Amino acid sequence: MARIAVIGAGMGAMAAAARLAVAGHRVVVYERTETYGGAVRRFERDGFRFDTGPGLLTLPAVYRDLFVKTGKEPLEDCVDLVQVDPSSRHVFADGTEVALPNASRAGVVAALDEALGAGAGERWGDFLVRAREAWDRTRRPLLEEPLWPNWQVLAEKEPYPAVPHKRLLRTRRARTLTEIAFWELRDDRLEALLVSHALAYGLSPWTAPASAAVLPYMEHAFGTWYVRGGMRELARAVYERCRKRRVEFVFGAEVTRIVEKDGRAAGVQLADGRVAETDHVVADVHPARLRALTDRSLDGEGDVGSDPGAVPPSRFTLLLALRGGREPGAVHRTVVHPAAPESEWDFLASPGGDVPPPPTVTVLRPDDRTLAPDSEHESVVASAVVSSEAPWEDEGTVRRYTDLLLEAAEKAIPGLPERLLWHEVRAPGHIEDETGAPSGAVPAPALAAGKGRFLHPANTTRLPGLHRVGGWSHPGGGLPHAGMSGALVAGLIVEGPDFRGSQ
């Protein structure tokens, strides 16, 4: 039995802790805040409850596997998992609207044809077929296996089978997401639909590789899911599974140093000076903090995830308390698209000037009576990806973004101004407080191609005994990816460095 210290109680950390405990190890989780879940938090006021982190789940099989492998109770016995249908409603800048069925290619094709015109659905359906091929080519190396030592193979080869595009005397194939939109989808609204999946993770669709096509494919193929009571209930279930497997949690315990002995990680030192000796350390923290904890470089020169020009994205969120119940036929998720997504990204990359352009706004209206004080009220969350480098301490910046999100939310919620009781603002600083990520940065999922700029550091490090877990490590950000990172780290510790993922 090994002694294992886990730094942080995020979803990836808890997924690793539960698996390691089942394998017979003594696991202690040190969390600097007073609760678990990382960014998967809840805000409550006046009988209203809101998710302040992820509001939906794709790839629920990741957490089903976690619960199967760590006990007899399946996931559905611990949370009320509900498939959202329609998956989303999209409101485009020209006023066109379309509701897309959940996990139904034929239904999506028909809906797009009816809303956008004949042929639009077929082009999107054909794109999904090609996206599936990219998924099949990358699923295992990007999600189910530790990062390959020769990761350059993933970085250089584009897995998306782009359609040849003849232009003048040249034949070209799409290498980025926007080139897919221009050459294969050929509709401004389909372009907005596609690039919104990249923007949702703070990725530039103009530089994101064509392999980012797997992002809409994951949602389409595996469905969109909600946990009744809010996504915080998923974090609670994982935490309780850890406790049942005798994982120990120490809250309000900030780790200030990773102790080294004989050239390997041998424990953690806390802010009060205490040292806990261990055989392994698992860290669910931002790379900058991990470097500070070890006071050394953990990667070699030219390693993955090195994009010095990238501006880390964050999220700006409004929590809306409304009078009046949710109207019949209301859609769980509405995405309101701006007229010029390229202006949105330009501002994300260089947040200067006084007036930000309208962002892509996601409005979540769960059909969940537990989130409001009674049936005569409604709890709504509106959010947008923003630059973490904008001056969020400035009241004017916060007010301008608040106005932009409220204006977009009006397109999703009938009579919003008259119904609004109050709102709470969640700026990037709140995310920084909860996760420790500088400026509230939020990690994106790993993607193939792009010369390695869209991969994440491996779960192992150059310091033996120290492992990375969570969104800032392979395979990247997002609830399913965090759960996968926990499985990979547990496998590497239990089975050793030759572990290659579950078969």
N, C-alpha and C positions, 0 to 999 in steps of 0.2 A: 504493500500500500504506500503510495507516494503522497507527500504533502504538497498541495497546490494552492497558490495564492492567485486570486483573480482580481485584477484592478478594474473597477467599474461594474455596475449592475445593469448595463444595457442588454438589449435582447440577444445579441451575439454572445455576450459574456455569460448570461444565464443559460443559454442553450448549451454552451460548452460545459458549464458547471454541472448541469443535470446529467449529461452523458458521462462525465468523468466520475461523478459520484456513483452512478450505477456500475461503473467498471471497478469500483472498490477503493477509489482514492478519497482521501480526506481533503475537502475543498472548502476554502474560506474566501468569501467575496468581500472586498473592501470598497465601499462606495462613499465618495466624499460628500454627497448630498444626503438627504434624509429619507430617500425612497428609491425604488427600483424602476427600471423601464427605460432609462436614457431619455430619448426624445419622445417616447410614448407616454405622454402625461395627460392629466385631466385638470380642467379648471371648473370650479363650482361657485355659483353665486345665486342667491335668491331662488333656489330650487331648480336652476338651470345647470346643465352639465355639458361640457364641451371636450372633444378630443383636441389637444393642442399640437399633436404630432401627426403621424400618418392617420388618415381617416378610412382607408380601404386596404384590402389585402388581395394580392394576386399570389398564385402558386401556394394555396393552402396545404398542398401535399408536404411542404417542408415542415410545417408544424405538426401535421398528422404523423409524419415519420418520427419527429422528436418525441411525441407522446407515446407512440407505440414502442419505441426503443427504451423509454425510461419508466415504463409502468404499464399496468393493466388497463387503466382508464384511457380510452381514446379521446382525442381532442374534442369531439362533439359531445362527450359526456361532461366536459369541463367548461365549455363556452357554447353559446347559441350562435352558430355560424350560419349566416343567411346569404344566399346568392342574390346580388343586386340586379334587377331587371326592370327597365332597360339599363344597360351598363353605364350609359352616359347620354346626355343631351348636349348638342353643340349649337351655339348661337354664333353665327358668323357676322362679319362686319357689314355685309350687304343686307342683313336682316333674315337671311335664310336660316332655317332651323332643321335639325334632324336628330331623332332619337335612335340610338344604335342598340339592338338587342344584345343580350349577354351570351357570349360563346356560341353564336350562330352565324356562320359565314353566309348562308343563303339569306338569312334575315337581314344582315348588314348590307348585303348587295342590294336587296330589294328596297331597303330604307333609303340608301344613298341614291339609287336610281330615281325614286319618287321625289326626293327632296332637291337633288342637284341636277337631275336630267339624265336621260338614257345614256348609258355607257359609263357613267361615273362609278356606279357600283361594281361593274365588271372590272374596271381598271384597279379599283381598290382590292377587289377579291383576288385578282391576279398578283397584285403586290403581296398580299398575305401568303399566297402559295410560295413565292420566292423568299419571303421572310421566314417561312417555316424551314426552308432548306438551310438558311443561315443559322437558325436555331438548332437544327439537327447537327450541323457541323461544329457548333461551338458549345452546346449545352454541357457536355461532359468536361472538356478541358477548362471551361470558364466557371462552372458552377459546382461540379461534383468531384473535382480532383484538386489537390494542392497545385499551386502555380508551378508549371514546368520549369526546371532549371534552364532549359533553352527556350524561355518565354518569347524570344525574338520571332519564333515561328508564328506565334499568335499575333505578334505586333505587325508583321509585314504582310501577311496574306489576308486579303479581303474575302470573307466567306459569303458575302451576299452575291447571288448570281444575277448581276445587273443585265438588263436588256441592252443590246448594242444600239447606240444612238449615232446616226449618221449626221455629221455637221460639216458642210462644205466637202472637202476631200478627205476628211478624217472620220474614223469610226471610234466613238468613245463609249465608255461605260461609267455609270455613276459610281463615284468614290465617296460621296458625302450624302447626307440625308436630303439636303436641298436639291442636289442633282437628281436624286430619285424623284422628288416632287416635280421638278421642271420637265424631266425627260420621260417619266413613266406615268405620272398621275395626271399632269396637264390640266389642272384646275386649281384656281387660287384657294378654294375652300378645302379641297383634298390636301393641298399643301399645308394649309393652316392646321388641319386635323393631324397630319403626320408630324410636323415640327413641334406641335404642342407636347408630344410625348418626350421629345428631347428637352424642351424648355422646362418641363415639369421637374427635371433633375438638374437644372442649371447648366445644361449642355448647349453649346452653340450648334444649331442645325447646319450652319455653314462650314463648320470644321468637324463635327461629329462624323465618324466613318459610316459608310452605308450599313455596316453591321448593326447600327443602332435600330435597324428595322426590327430587331428582336423585341424591342420595348413594346410597341403596339401589338406584336404577335403574342407575347406572353399574356397580355390582358385579354386578347381575343380568344386564344386557345384554351386557357385555363380558367377564364371567368374572373369576375370582380366580386369580391366577398366583403361582407360587413359582419362585425361581431356585435350582437345586440347588447346594449349597455355602453357601447363605445369600444374603440380599439384598446383602450386601457384595460379592458377585461381580458384581452389576450395576454398582456403583460402580467396581470394578476395571476392568470392560470399558470404561466410559465414559472413565475416566482413560487407559487404554491407547490408546483411539481418539484422544484429545487428543494424546498423545505421538507417535503415528504421523503426526499432522498438524502436527507441529513446534510444538505449544504448549509454552511453557517454564513450568515450575513452580518457584517459590521457596518452600520450606517454612521455618517458623520465622521468617517475615517479617511483622511486624505493621505495617500501615499506620496512621499516626497523623494524617495530614492529606491531604486532597485539594487539590492545588495549583490555584489559579485564575490565569488570565492573560487579559487583554483580555475579561473577562466570561464566560469559559467554563472548563470543567475542562481542565487542561493537564498533569496528572501526579499522582503520588502521592509522599508523603514517608514513609519508613520510620522505625521506632523508633531505628535507629542514625544517623539524620540524612540518609541518602542520599535523593536525589530522582530519580525516574524520570520523564522527560518523555514525554508521550503525546498522542495526538490525541483519544482517548476514554477514559473510565473507566467500568467496569461494576462495580457494587457488589452483592454477595450478602451483605448484613448487615441486622441489625435496624434499624428506622427511628431509634431513639434513638441508635444508634452512628453512623448516617449523618449525622444532624444534628450530632453532635460532630465528625465528620471535616470538615464543611464550615463549621461555626459559623454556620449560617444556616438559615432555614426554607425547605424545598424545595417546599412546597405552599401553596396559597392558603387563606384562611380558608373553612371550610365544605367542605373537600375530603373525599374518600371515606375510609372506614375510621376515622371519628372516633366512637368509642363510649366516652366518658369513664367510664362506669360499668362497663365490662367488666373482669372479672378474667382475666388471661391464663392459659390452662390449661397444664399440663405433664403429664409422665407419670412414674409410679412403676412400676418393673419389677423382677421377681425372675427371676434366671437359676438354673434348677434342674438340678443334676446328679443323675441317678437311676441306681440299680443295677437291672438287669433290662432286657431289650429291650422295644421298643414292641410291644404285643399286637396280634394280627391284628384288622383292622377298626377300629383306632383312627383317629379323625378328626383331620385336620390342625389345624383351628381349632374351639375350643369357646368360646361366649360364655355366661357365667354371669350371669344377670340377678338383681338384688336385688328385694326385696319392694316397696320404695318408691323408685322412681327420682327422684321429686320431692325426697325428703330428700337424695339424693345430690347433686342440683344445688344445693340450698340450702346444703349444706356447701361445695361447690366455690366458690360465689359469696361466702360469708362463712365462712371456715375457722376458726371459733371453737369453744370447748368442748373437752372432753377425749376424747370418744369419737366418731370419725367413723363415719357409717353405712356399711353394706356398699356398695361400689361395683360397677359393671358391670365384670367381669373377663374379659379375653380370654386364652385359653390356647392357645399354639401348640406343636404336636407334629409337626414335619416328619418325613416318612418319608424320612430322609436319613442314610445311614450315615456320611457324611463329617463329621457334627457330633459324634460320640461316639467314644471311643477304640476301641470294638469293638461287635459286635452284642449284647453283654450289658449295654449301658448305653444311656441315652437322654438327650438334651439337650432341655429344655423351657423356654419363656419364658412367664411370666404377667405381665400388665400391666394398668394402670388409668389413666384420666385423673384427674388430681388438680389441686388449686389450687397455683399457683406461689407463693402468698402464705402457705401453711402453714409452720409453724416446722420446716423440714426439718433444721435443725442440732440439733434436740432428739432425743435417742435414743429417748425414749418415743413420739414421733410416728412415727418410722421403724419401731419395733417393732410398734405398733398396726396400721400399714398392712401390714407383713409378715404378721402373723397373719391379717388380713382376706383377703389374696391367697392365702395358703396354704389357708385354709378353703374359699375358692371353688375353688381348683385341685383340691382333693380330689374335687369333683363331676365333674371331667373326667379324672382320672387314677386308676385303680383302685389302692388300696393305697399311696397317696402317702407317708404318714408312714413306713412301713417301707422304702420304696424310696429315700428322700431321703438322698443322701450329703452334700451341702452346697448352700448357696445363696449367691448374690451379690446384693446390693441395688444398684439403680441409681436414685438419687433425682434430682430436678430439677437439683441442682447439677452432676451429671455432664453433663447436656445443655447447661447453661450453659458448662461448660468446653470442650465440643466445638464448639458452634455460636456462642458469644458472645452468644446471646439472653439478656437479663436474666432471672434466676430460672428459666432453663430453659424459657421460654415456647415453645409450639409453635403455628405458624399454622394456621388452618383454610382450606379452599378458599373461593373467592369464591362468593357467592350473590346472585341478583337479588332485588329488592324490599327490604323492611326499611329504607327511607329511606337506603340507602347504607352502613349500619353493617356490612354483611357483604361489601362490596367491599374491594379493596386499592388502595393508591396505584399510579398509572400507572407504566409502565416508563420513561417519560421524566420529567425533572424540570425545575424552573424554571431550573436551571443548565445551559446548553447543553453538550453533550459528556458529561454524566453520566447514566447509565442505571441503573435498578434491575433486579435479576433475583432469582429464588428465591422462597421461600414467603412472604416479607414484602412482595412486590409482586404486581401483577396477573399471573396469575389466582389466586394464593393458595397455600396449603400442600398437601402431599401429593406423592408421587413423580411422578405424571403431570403435575400442575400445574407442578411445578418444571421438568420438561422442556419444557413449553409456553412457560414464561416465557423460557427460553433461545432458543427459536425466534423469539419475538416481538422480543427485544432484538437478535438478529442481523439480523433483517429491517429493524428501524428504523435500524440503523447502516449496513447495506449499501445499502438502497434509499432511505433517508431518511425524514423525518417523514410522508410520504404513504403509507407502507407500511400495508396493510390486511389482512395475513395471507395465507397461501398459499391459493390457490383449489382 
